[in-house]
């Protein structure tokens, strides 16, 4: 075994005391360094203040909290700026490739190219492509994953790319400026927020596969029939479907009768639907008519063909114009009715039309064998002006003219046999014909009608030249108003003799007598809207209550003492409505010896649904003179109650 080393011998006691004193001196020096005050004095360390200890504790805690908040803020800032400060480089990139100048009706192809240029994958990638509303798709590859042109691609690997192909044609209006737009959303793998990318291709509709031109005569004369033809050709490689052609007519051109069907004439615009134009083929749209008397100068016809947009607006794909001269006519004439030559207005049943026809030879030669004809035709205003032969709107027996004339069917004729001037109408000769045309007093059916007045002149020769020429004016249309009539009646007894009222008869001063008021509304044609019948009660008459009514609401205004009957609508097939209510008369001394007033004038106001005009009618005021009441007739004079 090894021998253990000897322990060192302990120091002498004196040496140990000297070493301890030295350590105490060093400790005291250290404490002085920390606690010695500015004056060189030492605080009494035997009495330490606990409040001072707490202050150091709070300082320590505050410093710790400060560094903790600073640390949290640093991490929050890192997260915030990482999520929202974007990339230092590019994210998803896109571009749209395809033509900018569009030929309407021609197929075009667009490619939407996309790429992830990053070295990390992209998540939640979605691409949406927006085309103008008039774009018709014919091919889309790959197929969208959602309705519309939306592709939810999901993840896109680093540097991965792809292409979307969309083929179709534009059908909008020439001159349109628009764009194709691709929008994408995506999320980088190391980020928690979505980002966006966008690409746009501007478009202009500059050309079309449709060619068009208008064929017109070299010149025209008022009264001559002319034909206007709009030629339309599809020069494209695809069939064109569901087109609409429109021809705008000049003033004083009267088209021939338009048959019911696809062609429509709205004001001065002739419209026709074209179901299909095969690729490479053409179609023609034609309209015929005459220029009316007094026409002259250049006549311009314009035409266009296109599609209807989703909102119903017309989108023109091709436009054409044509102008040709209209030579001054031989005979000028004009029709004025009730002081106006307005082409479209209303007239009431029972009215009388005061017509005046003025004519003049505007040629430098005499006009031979001139005949004027005024056609007065009844037409159905709800059936594109279809003539209703079986209905007569004129009371021909009461028709009056200031010169000799002949009536044949629905026309009044002035021939050379009636007027010797018409045998030869010399240059600048002129004259006036006056006609009084009575409209029938009541409707004879339920068809909404109008009276169409057309003035036509026929000329057999000009100077020494024999010819047959017909010239006419644009028709004047007189829409017949509803024949709605209002009646107002007061009774004490019914027609059968039953007692409806009570109280003294004849009425007596100071005593109440009750009467029954009946309002009736009758019609045969047209629906009525917003019907309102009203009357004011005299001061000494009180409203009692409504008794019966077939429709509508009866009300009474206490302040104005107005009784009102209202109906929202009276349909065309409802011809009669009525309302009954009771009133109470209490005569005063001033009524003694005379008929007392029971009800003021009754007025009717409504809107004629067929002609969109306000209808006004009235019924006379009523008194105690009940001539239609056999039981109360002769008992209407107010008397004093003699005691």
Secondary structure per residue as TSV (DSSP state, phi and psi in degrees):
chain	resnum	aa	ss	phi	psi
A	1	X	-	360.0	147.3
A	2	X	-	-78.4	157.2
A	3	X	-	-96.2	135.9
A	4	X	-	-74.0	147.4
A	5	X	-	-73.2	153.8
A	6	X	-	-77.2	142.8
A	7	X	-	-71.6	148.6
A	8	X	-	-67.8	150.1
A	9	X	-	-72.1	139.1
A	10	X	-	-60.2	149.1
A	11	X	-	-72.0	157.5
A	12	X	-	-64.5	153.4
A	13	X	H	-60.7	-37.6
A	14	X	H	-64.8	-40.6
A	15	X	H	-65.5	-39.3
A	16	X	H	-63.7	-39.3
A	17	X	H	-65.3	-40.4
A	18	X	H	-64.4	-39.5
A	19	X	H	-66.9	-39.5
A	20	X	H	-66.2	-38.7
A	21	X	H	-65.2	-36.1
A	22	X	H	-64.1	-40.9
A	23	X	H	-65.9	-40.4
A	24	X	H	-61.9	-38.3
A	25	X	H	-64.3	-41.9
A	26	X	H	-66.2	-39.7
A	27	X	H	-63.5	-42.8
A	28	X	H	-63.5	-40.6
A	29	X	H	-61.7	-39.0
A	30	X	H	-66.6	-43.0
A	31	X	H	-64.5	-38.6
A	32	X	H	-62.3	-40.4
A	33	X	H	-58.3	-36.0
A	34	X	H	-83.5	-44.7
A	35	X	H	-107.2	-9.7
A	36	X	-	-61.4	132.0
A	37	X	-	-81.5	173.3
A	38	X	T	-63.1	-30.9
A	39	X	T	-80.3	-0.3
A	40	X	S	88.8	5.2
A	41	X	-	-91.5	155.1
A	42	X	-	-105.2	136.0
A	43	X	-	-69.8	161.9
A	44	X	-	-78.5	100.8
A	45	X	T	-77.4	-5.3
A	46	X	T	-79.9	-12.0
A	47	X	S	-126.8	77.4
A	48	X	-	-77.0	137.9
A	49	X	-	-85.7	119.9
A	50	X	H	-66.2	-30.1
A	51	X	H	-61.3	-38.8
A	52	X	H	-61.6	-38.3
A	53	X	H	-63.2	-41.7
A	54	X	H	-64.5	-35.7
A	55	X	H	-62.8	-41.1
A	56	X	H	-65.2	-36.8
A	57	X	H	-63.4	-45.5
A	58	X	H	-65.5	-37.7
A	59	X	H	-61.3	-42.7
A	60	X	H	-62.7	-43.8
A	61	X	H	-63.7	-43.2
A	62	X	H	-61.7	-42.7
A	63	X	H	-62.7	-40.5
A	64	X	H	-64.0	-43.9
A	65	X	H	-63.5	-40.9
A	66	X	H	-58.5	-47.7
A	67	X	H	-67.1	-30.3
A	68	X	H	-67.6	-45.4
A	69	X	H	-62.6	-42.0
A	70	X	H	-60.6	-38.3
A	71	X	H	-66.9	-45.8
A	72	X	H	-61.6	-43.8
A	73	X	H	-61.7	-38.2
A	74	X	H	-63.1	-45.0
A	75	X	H	-67.3	-39.9
A	76	X	H	-63.3	-43.2
A	77	X	H	-61.4	-38.5
A	78	X	H	-62.5	-45.9
A	79	X	H	-65.3	-44.1
A	80	X	H	-60.9	-52.0
A	81	X	H	-71.5	-22.6
A	82	X	H	-70.5	-37.3
A	83	X	H	-81.7	-32.1
A	84	X	H	-121.2	-4.9
A	85	X	S	-88.4	0.8
A	86	X	-	76.8	-173.8
A	87	X	-	-90.7	156.2
A	88	X	S	-78.8	-20.9
A	89	X	S	-121.3	-163.0
A	90	X	-	-85.2	149.0
A	91	X	-	-95.4	-134.1
A	92	X	E	-64.7	134.3
A	93	X	E	-114.4	145.6
A	94	X	E	-141.9	155.7
A	95	X	E	-152.0	152.9
A	96	X	E	-111.3	121.8
A	97	X	E	-111.3	132.8
A	98	X	S	161.5	172.8
A	99	X	-	-69.7	146.5
A	100	X	S	-95.2	-34.6
A	101	X	E	-93.3	120.4
A	102	X	E	-102.2	137.9
A	103	X	E	-104.0	111.9
A	104	X	E	-61.0	134.9
A	105	X	T	87.7	-4.5
A	106	X	S	-105.5	135.8
A	107	X	-	-65.5	137.7
A	108	X	E	-135.0	156.6
A	109	X	E	-125.0	137.7
A	110	X	E	-123.4	141.4
A	111	X	E	-117.3	126.1
A	112	X	E	-104.8	106.3
A	113	X	E	-96.5	136.6
A	114	X	E	-136.7	153.6
A	115	X	E	-154.7	144.4
A	116	X	E	-98.5	104.8
A	117	X	-	-84.3	-1.5
A	118	X	S	-82.6	164.6
A	119	X	S	-91.6	7.0
A	120	X	S	-126.4	155.7
A	121	X	-	-73.3	160.0
A	122	X	E	-111.0	141.1
A	123	X	E	-113.4	161.9
A	124	X	E	53.5	43.7
A	125	X	E	-78.9	125.8
A	126	X	E	-136.0	133.9
A	127	X	E	-121.8	131.9
A	128	X	E	-122.8	132.0
A	129	X	E	-115.5	128.7
A	130	X	E	-113.1	122.7
A	131	X	-	-109.3	158.4
A	132	X	-	-58.1	154.6
A	133	X	T	-64.5	-20.6
A	134	X	T	-87.8	3.8
A	135	X	E	-80.3	127.8
A	136	X	E	-107.6	114.1
A	137	X	E	-75.4	137.3
A	138	X	E	-119.3	-20.2
A	139	X	E	-156.4	133.5
A	140	X	E	-136.7	125.0
A	141	X	E	-144.4	127.8
A	142	X	S	-71.4	166.9
A	143	X	-	-65.7	141.6
A	144	X	-	-60.6	150.8
A	145	X	S	-89.9	-14.5
A	146	X	B	-135.7	168.1
A	147	X	T	-60.0	146.3
A	148	X	T	80.8	-165.8
A	149	X	T	-97.5	74.9
A	150	X	E	-128.5	129.7
A	151	X	E	-121.8	116.9
A	152	X	E	-95.0	100.3
A	153	X	E	-87.3	-16.8
A	154	X	E	73.6	-129.1
A	155	X	E	-83.5	146.0
A	156	X	E	-128.8	115.9
A	157	X	-	-65.1	164.0
A	158	X	T	-56.7	130.9
A	159	X	T	62.1	15.7
A	160	X	-	-77.6	146.8
A	161	X	E	-136.9	165.7
A	162	X	E	-162.7	171.4
A	163	X	E	-140.6	138.5
A	164	X	E	-111.5	130.1
A	165	X	E	-109.7	128.0
A	166	X	E	-131.8	124.3
A	167	X	E	-121.6	143.0
A	168	X	E	176.4	-165.4
A	169	X	E	-137.6	151.6
A	170	X	E	-97.3	139.8
A	171	X	-	-126.2	19.4
A	172	X	S	-80.5	-155.3
A	173	X	-	-98.9	140.4
A	174	X	T	-55.9	142.0
A	175	X	T	89.0	-3.8
A	176	X	-	-69.8	138.3
A	177	X	E	-112.3	125.0
A	178	X	E	-151.4	-160.0
A	179	X	E	-162.1	157.3
A	180	X	E	-103.8	134.0
A	181	X	E	-131.9	132.3
A	182	X	E	-115.1	129.9
A	183	X	E	-126.8	141.9
A	184	X	E	-136.1	149.4
A	185	X	E	-123.7	146.0
A	186	X	E	-158.0	169.4
A	187	X	E	-141.1	116.7
A	188	X	E	-60.4	150.8
A	189	X	T	-61.2	-34.2
A	190	X	T	-95.1	11.5
A	191	X	-	-120.9	155.3
A	192	X	S	-105.1	0.6
A	193	X	S	-120.0	156.5
A	194	X	-	-85.4	149.5
A	195	X	E	-123.9	164.7
A	196	X	E	-124.9	153.0
A	197	X	E	-138.9	151.7
A	198	X	E	-149.1	146.6
A	199	X	E	-140.1	141.3
A	200	X	E	-133.4	141.6
A	201	X	E	-124.7	115.1
A	202	X	E	-75.9	143.8
A	203	X	E	-127.7	149.7
A	204	X	E	-137.4	131.6
A	205	X	E	-87.1	95.3
A	206	X	E	-101.6	-27.7
A	207	X	E	-133.7	175.0
A	208	X	E	-150.8	153.3
A	209	X	S	-84.0	-3.4
A	210	X	E	-96.9	128.8
A	211	X	E	-106.5	145.4
A	212	X	E	-154.2	146.6
A	213	X	E	-154.0	157.6
A	214	X	E	-109.7	130.0
A	215	X	E	-97.6	122.4
A	216	X	-	-133.3	162.3
A	217	X	-	-72.3	162.5
A	218	X	S	-65.6	-35.7
A	219	X	E	-158.5	168.0
A	220	X	E	-144.7	156.8
A	221	X	E	-124.2	137.5
A	222	X	T	-50.9	132.1
A	223	X	T	99.7	-23.2
A	224	X	-	-80.2	138.3
A	225	X	E	-74.3	133.3
A	226	X	E	-126.6	152.3
A	227	X	E	-116.4	132.2
A	228	X	E	-114.0	124.6
A	229	X	E	-124.7	127.0
A	230	X	E	-102.6	110.5
A	231	X	E	-89.9	129.0
A	232	X	E	-127.1	129.2
A	233	X	E	-128.1	137.1
A	234	X	E	-96.4	106.2
A	235	X	-	-91.1	0.8
A	236	X	S	-82.1	-178.3
A	237	X	S	-98.2	-3.3
A	238	X	S	-121.2	153.1
A	239	X	-	-69.0	144.6
A	240	X	E	-103.0	130.5
A	241	X	E	-118.1	149.9
A	242	X	E	51.8	58.4
A	243	X	E	-96.5	164.7
A	244	X	E	-133.9	129.8
A	245	X	E	-103.3	142.3
A	246	X	E	-133.3	133.0
A	247	X	E	-121.2	122.1
A	248	X	E	-93.6	123.3
A	249	X	-	-93.7	145.4
A	250	X	-	-75.5	163.2
A	251	X	T	-63.3	152.9
A	252	X	T	67.1	12.5
A	253	X	E	-104.1	120.3
A	254	X	E	-105.9	111.4
A	255	X	E	-70.5	154.4
A	256	X	-	-66.0	167.2
A	257	X	-	-56.0	129.7
A	258	X	-	-89.9	123.4
A	259	X	-	-73.8	152.3
A	260	X	S	-66.5	131.7
A	261	X	S	153.1	-146.5
A	262	X	S	-63.4	-46.7
A	263	X	-	-65.3	140.9
A	264	X	E	-136.1	138.5
A	265	X	E	-112.8	113.7
A	266	X	E	-116.0	104.5
A	267	X	T	64.9	-116.7
A	268	X	T	-103.4	11.0
A	269	X	E	-112.0	123.0
A	270	X	E	-97.1	123.9
A	271	X	E	-119.8	142.1
A	272	X	E	-146.6	134.6
A	273	X	E	-84.6	136.0
A	274	X	E	-115.1	112.4
A	275	X	E	-66.8	-39.7
A	276	X	E	-162.1	141.7
A	277	X	E	-123.9	113.0
A	278	X	-	-65.6	146.2
A	279	X	T	-53.4	130.6
A	280	X	T	81.7	-3.1
A	281	X	-	-107.6	176.4
A	282	X	E	-136.9	166.5
A	283	X	E	-144.7	157.6
A	284	X	E	-121.4	139.0
A	285	X	E	-118.3	120.1
A	286	X	E	-124.3	154.2
A	287	X	E	-147.5	141.2
A	288	X	E	-120.4	158.2
A	289	X	E	176.5	-168.7
A	290	X	E	-133.1	153.6
A	291	X	E	-87.3	133.3
A	292	X	-	-77.9	167.4
A	293	X	T	-57.0	139.9
A	294	X	T	91.0	-3.4
A	295	X	-	-71.8	150.6
A	296	X	-	-176.1	161.9
A	297	X	E	89.1	-163.5
A	298	X	E	-83.9	137.6
A	299	X	E	-111.1	126.8
A	300	X	E	-112.5	126.7
A	301	X	E	-110.7	133.5
A	302	X	E	-122.4	146.8
A	303	X	E	-140.9	153.5
A	304	X	E	-154.6	155.2
A	305	X	E	-135.8	144.4
A	306	X	E	-177.3	-158.1
A	307	X	E	-118.9	163.5
A	308	X	E	-95.3	130.4
A	309	X	-	-73.7	176.8
A	310	X	T	-62.1	-28.9
A	311	X	T	-90.0	6.7
A	312	X	S	87.9	-3.5
A	313	X	-	-74.6	148.8
A	314	X	E	-85.5	130.1
A	315	X	E	-114.9	106.0
A	316	X	E	-78.6	126.2
A	317	X	E	-101.1	-16.1
A	318	X	E	-155.1	140.7
A	319	X	E	-132.0	147.1
A	320	X	E	-147.1	153.5
A	321	X	E	-137.8	153.8
A	322	X	E	-148.5	138.7
A	323	X	E	-129.7	137.1
A	324	X	E	-148.3	157.3
A	325	X	E	-81.9	144.4
A	326	X	E	-111.3	116.9
A	327	X	E	-77.6	149.7
A	328	X	-	-60.0	140.2
A	329	X	-	-81.6	172.9
A	330	X	S	-83.1	-34.0
A	331	X	E	-126.8	127.9
A	332	X	E	-109.9	132.2
A	333	X	E	-149.2	161.9
A	334	X	E	-148.7	142.6
A	335	X	E	-113.9	122.9
A	336	X	E	-121.1	130.9
A	337	X	E	-124.2	125.5
A	338	X	T	52.5	40.0
A	339	X	T	79.8	10.4
A	340	X	B	-144.1	148.6
A	341	X	-	-107.7	19.7
A	342	X	-	-57.6	134.0
A	343	X	S	-76.5	-28.1
A	344	X	E	-137.2	116.4
A	345	X	E	-154.4	-179.9
A	346	X	E	-111.3	159.7
A	347	X	E	-148.3	148.0
A	348	X	-	-98.2	153.5
A	349	X	T	-59.2	135.6
A	350	X	T	91.1	-9.8
A	351	X	-	-71.7	162.4
A	352	X	E	-119.4	127.0
A	353	X	E	-92.1	120.5
A	354	X	E	-96.8	106.3
A	355	X	E	-106.5	148.1
A	356	X	E	-135.8	129.8
A	357	X	E	-113.8	117.5
A	358	X	E	-105.0	138.4
A	359	X	E	-139.3	154.9
A	360	X	E	-157.4	140.6
A	361	X	E	-84.5	111.6
A	362	X	-	-96.9	1.8
A	363	X	S	-85.9	167.8
A	364	X	S	-89.2	0.2
A	365	X	S	-126.3	163.9
A	366	X	-	-72.1	146.8
A	367	X	E	-100.2	130.6
A	368	X	E	-104.0	138.4
A	369	X	E	50.0	65.5
A	370	X	E	-87.0	137.0
A	371	X	E	-128.7	131.6
A	372	X	E	-108.1	136.7
A	373	X	E	-129.3	130.0
A	374	X	E	-111.4	109.0
A	375	X	E	-90.1	127.4
A	376	X	E	-119.6	93.3
A	377	X	E	-108.7	133.0
A	378	X	E	-79.5	130.1
A	379	X	E	-129.5	154.2
A	380	X	E	-88.1	113.8
A	381	X	T	-72.8	-15.5
A	382	X	T	-97.5	8.0
A	383	X	T	-133.9	48.5
A	384	X	T	50.8	39.9
A	385	X	T	73.2	27.9
A	386	X	E	-68.6	132.6
A	387	X	E	-69.6	134.8
A	388	X	-	-107.9	92.7
A	389	X	T	-65.4	-31.6
A	390	X	T	-83.0	-2.4
A	391	X	-	-113.8	130.7
A	392	X	-	-106.2	126.2
A	393	X	-	-99.9	-8.2
A	394	X	B	-109.1	136.3
A	395	X	-	-85.3	86.7
A	396	X	G	-62.1	-26.0
A	397	X	G	-67.5	-26.6
A	398	X	G	-101.4	5.8
A	399	X	-	-64.3	137.7
A	400	X	E	-133.2	139.0
A	401	X	E	-130.1	154.3
A	402	X	S	-86.0	-4.8
A	403	X	S	-135.8	170.1
A	404	X	-	-63.5	138.5
A	405	X	-	-155.2	171.8
A	406	X	E	-128.1	136.1
A	407	X	E	-103.7	123.3
A	408	X	E	-130.6	112.6
A	409	X	T	60.4	-121.4
A	410	X	T	-100.4	25.9
A	411	X	E	-135.7	150.8
A	412	X	E	-107.9	130.5
A	413	X	E	-120.9	131.8
A	414	X	E	-115.4	109.6
A	415	X	-	-110.0	173.5
A	416	X	T	-58.9	-23.4
A	417	X	T	-72.7	-25.3
A	418	X	T	-89.0	-38.2
A	419	X	-	-126.9	118.1
A	420	X	G	-66.4	-26.5
A	421	X	G	-62.7	-26.6
A	422	X	G	-75.9	-12.1
A	423	X	G	-66.5	-39.6
A	424	X	E	-149.3	109.6
A	425	X	E	-98.9	106.4
A	426	X	-	-72.7	162.3
A	427	X	T	-52.7	132.6
A	428	X	T	68.7	4.6
A	429	X	-	-65.8	142.3
A	430	X	E	-147.8	168.3
A	431	X	E	-171.6	177.9
A	432	X	E	-137.8	138.5
A	433	X	E	-116.1	133.7
A	434	X	E	-112.0	135.6
A	435	X	E	-136.1	138.8
A	436	X	E	-111.2	115.8
A	437	X	E	-115.0	105.5
A	438	X	E	-84.1	127.5
A	439	X	B	-83.8	143.2
A	440	X	-	-56.3	150.9
A	441	X	S	-80.8	-20.5
A	442	X	S	-146.4	151.8
A	443	X	-	-68.5	143.8
A	444	X	S	-105.3	3.0
A	445	X	S	-162.0	-162.0
A	446	X	S	-114.3	5.7
A	447	X	S	-81.0	130.5
A	448	X	-	-66.6	120.4
A	449	X	E	-118.4	161.6
A	450	X	E	-143.9	154.2
A	451	X	E	-104.4	118.3
A	452	X	E	-101.9	121.3
A	453	X	E	-108.7	120.3
A	454	X	E	-126.0	127.5
A	455	X	E	-103.4	126.2
A	456	X	E	-127.1	137.9
A	457	X	E	-118.4	137.0
A	458	X	E	-118.4	129.8
A	459	X	E	-120.0	128.9
A	460	X	E	-94.4	-16.0
A	461	X	E	-168.1	152.7
A	462	X	E	-125.1	114.9
A	463	X	T	62.3	-127.1
A	464	X	T	-92.4	1.0
A	465	X	E	-93.8	127.0
A	466	X	E	-89.6	127.5
A	467	X	E	-154.8	165.0
A	468	X	E	-124.1	110.9
A	469	X	E	-125.6	139.7
A	470	X	E	-121.3	129.6
A	471	X	E	-126.8	137.1
A	472	X	E	-136.6	159.2
A	473	X	-	-93.6	156.1
A	474	X	-	-59.4	140.1
A	475	X	-	-64.9	148.9
A	476	X	E	-101.2	135.8
A	477	X	E	-115.6	125.5
A	478	X	E	-114.6	105.4
A	479	X	E	-80.5	128.1
A	480	X	E	-77.0	124.7
A	481	X	-	-70.1	166.2
A	482	X	-	-59.1	150.1
A	483	X	-	-94.1	24.2
A	484	X	-	-55.7	131.1
A	485	X	E	-128.4	143.7
A	486	X	E	-114.5	135.8
A	487	X	E	-128.0	145.7
A	488	X	E	-133.7	131.0
A	489	X	E	-144.6	144.7
A	490	X	E	-117.2	135.6
A	491	X	E	-137.5	154.6
A	492	X	S	-105.8	-34.2
A	493	X	B	-121.4	150.3
A	494	X	-	-74.8	171.0
A	495	X	T	-61.3	-27.3
A	496	X	T	-86.3	-4.4
A	497	X	S	99.1	-1.8
A	498	X	-	-70.5	142.1
A	499	X	B	-78.4	123.3
A	500	X	-	-101.1	-30.5
A	501	X	-	-108.3	-174.4
A	502	X	B	-155.0	171.3
A	503	X	S	99.5	174.9
A	504	X	-	-63.5	141.4
A	505	X	S	-141.2	114.8
A	506	X	S	-58.8	154.5
A	507	X	-	-65.3	148.6
A	508	X	B	-118.0	147.8
A	509	X	T	-59.8	130.0
A	510	X	T	82.1	-4.0
A	511	X	S	-115.4	145.7
A	512	X	E	-86.8	135.5
A	513	X	E	-128.0	129.6
A	514	X	E	-97.1	137.4
A	515	X	E	-126.6	161.6
A	516	X	E	-110.4	125.3
A	517	X	E	-103.1	134.7
A	518	X	E	-124.2	123.9
A	519	X	E	-106.9	133.0
A	520	X	E	-127.1	137.6
A	521	X	E	-122.9	118.7
A	522	X	E	-125.9	144.0
A	523	X	-	-159.4	167.2
A	524	X	S	-123.3	-30.4
A	525	X	S	-126.5	149.3
A	526	X	S	75.5	146.7
A	527	X	-	-86.2	150.5
A	528	X	E	-117.6	139.6
A	529	X	E	-117.5	154.1
A	530	X	E	51.9	54.1
A	531	X	E	-78.3	134.2
A	532	X	E	-142.7	119.9
A	533	X	E	-117.1	132.1
A	534	X	E	-150.4	156.8
A	535	X	E	-156.5	156.3
A	536	X	E	-106.5	135.7
A	537	X	-	-85.9	141.7
A	538	X	-	-64.0	166.1
A	539	X	T	-59.8	-37.0
A	540	X	T	-91.6	13.7
A	541	X	E	-118.1	134.2
A	542	X	E	-114.0	144.8
A	543	X	E	-81.7	132.1
A	544	X	E	-98.7	-69.1
A	545	X	E	-174.2	163.3
A	546	X	E	-77.4	144.7
A	547	X	E	-106.2	-54.8
A	548	X	E	-143.4	159.2
A	549	X	E	-165.0	141.1
A	550	X	S	-82.9	-26.4
A	551	X	S	-166.9	162.6
A	552	X	S	87.1	-175.9
A	553	X	E	-126.8	135.3
A	554	X	E	-107.1	132.4
A	555	X	E	-135.6	160.7
A	556	X	E	-135.6	128.7
A	557	X	E	-98.3	112.7
A	558	X	T	-63.7	-36.3
A	559	X	T	-69.4	-45.7
A	560	X	T	-96.0	-6.9
A	561	X	T	57.1	40.5
A	562	X	E	-105.2	126.8
A	563	X	E	-95.2	130.5
A	564	X	E	-132.7	132.5
A	565	X	E	-115.0	122.5
A	566	X	E	-123.2	142.0
A	567	X	E	-134.2	132.8
A	568	X	E	-65.5	-40.3
A	569	X	E	-157.0	142.4
A	570	X	E	-119.1	103.2
A	571	X	-	-60.4	162.2
A	572	X	T	-62.6	-31.8
A	573	X	T	-90.9	6.5
A	574	X	-	-107.7	117.3
A	575	X	-	-103.4	-11.3
A	576	X	E	-146.7	135.4
A	577	X	E	-143.9	151.3
A	578	X	E	-148.5	161.0
A	579	X	E	-142.7	136.2
A	580	X	E	-123.9	142.5
A	581	X	E	-152.2	159.6
A	582	X	E	-104.4	143.6
A	583	X	E	-128.6	158.2
A	584	X	E	-123.9	124.3
A	585	X	E	-100.9	129.3
A	586	X	E	-123.7	93.6
A	587	X	-	-63.3	151.4
A	588	X	-	-107.1	175.3
A	589	X	G	-59.4	-33.5
A	590	X	G	-67.8	-17.1
A	591	X	G	-86.7	-9.1
A	592	X	T	-59.0	129.4
A	593	X	T	82.4	13.2
A	594	X	S	-148.6	170.9
A	595	X	B	-74.1	132.8
A	596	X	-	-90.5	142.9
A	597	X	E	-71.0	134.6
A	598	X	E	-111.6	-35.5
A	599	X	E	-154.0	134.4
A	600	X	-	-72.6	-178.7
A	601	X	-	-55.6	136.3
A	602	X	E	-100.5	128.7
A	603	X	E	-115.5	147.0
A	604	X	E	-118.8	133.8
A	605	X	E	-138.6	131.4
A	606	X	E	-155.4	173.7
A	607	X	E	-114.1	123.2
A	608	X	E	-74.0	113.7
A	609	X	T	-66.7	-31.9
A	610	X	T	-77.7	-37.5
A	611	X	T	-109.7	0.8
A	612	X	T	57.8	42.9
A	613	X	E	-127.6	156.0
A	614	X	E	-79.0	135.9
A	615	X	E	-107.7	131.6
A	616	X	E	-129.2	133.8
A	617	X	E	-145.9	165.1
A	618	X	E	-148.0	153.5
A	619	X	E	-124.4	145.7
A	620	X	-	-67.2	161.7
A	621	X	-	-67.2	155.7
A	622	X	E	-119.8	145.4
A	623	X	E	-126.8	-173.4
A	624	X	S	-76.4	2.1
A	625	X	-	-82.5	87.0
A	626	X	-	-91.3	80.0
A	627	X	T	-69.1	-26.9
A	628	X	T	-88.7	-3.0
A	629	X	-	-105.1	103.4
A	630	X	T	-59.3	-35.4
A	631	X	T	-74.6	-24.9
A	632	X	T	-110.2	-2.2
A	633	X	T	-62.4	135.0
A	634	X	T	79.9	5.4
A	635	X	-	-122.8	39.3
A	636	X	-	-107.3	-10.9
A	637	X	B	-77.6	127.3
A	638	X	-	-70.3	138.8
A	639	X	B	-126.5	156.1
A	640	X	-	-79.2	149.0
A	641	X	-	-84.2	101.3
A	642	X	-	-82.5	120.4
A	643	X	-	-96.5	360.0
